[in-house]
Structures are given as C-alpha cells and as structure tokens.
Amino acid sequence: MKYRLFIWIIWPSFLVSILAEGLFFSIVHPAELLFFGHHPNISDEGIYTIGFFVIWIFCSFSSALTAYILPGITADEDQGSDRGLL
C-alpha cells in the first residue's frame, strides 16, 4: 500500500510538472530570470532542469495533500482494499 500511495503521489505530479514547465518556459526565457537581483551563472539547460525539479516538488506536495485528506486511505493492511477510491 505504501508503494502504491507513493506512485499515486509522484506520477501525477510528474505529468503536471512537465506541462507546467512547458507553459512557464514558453513564456519566460531563462536569460530573463533574476534571483535576488542577479542572473545565475548556469546554462539554460541547467535552469530548465532546476525549474523542473522545483515545480515537481510543489506538484508533489499538492498530490500528497490530496492523498492525505482523501477518505479511505489507511496504512493498516487488515482493513482490505481502498474503500474511498474509485
């Protein structure tokens, strides 16, 4: 159950972060980004990579919060299947 819950959190957040990064970096070019008033000395690909992982972390927090408040998910194995899920 723990591995399934982990996949339920990570996989949708991965897919959404792909879309979010595509949307964000189609509007903003990495050369235009400033961090605390300075342009980082990182290549464009590095900024794309760091941006992807930051977006993925935020999306993972969102999916984890959804899984946390979803009724029917329990860590106890003796209660059977996931009662609150479709």
Helices and strands as residue ranges (DSSP letters): H 2-27, G 30-32, H 44-69, G 77-79
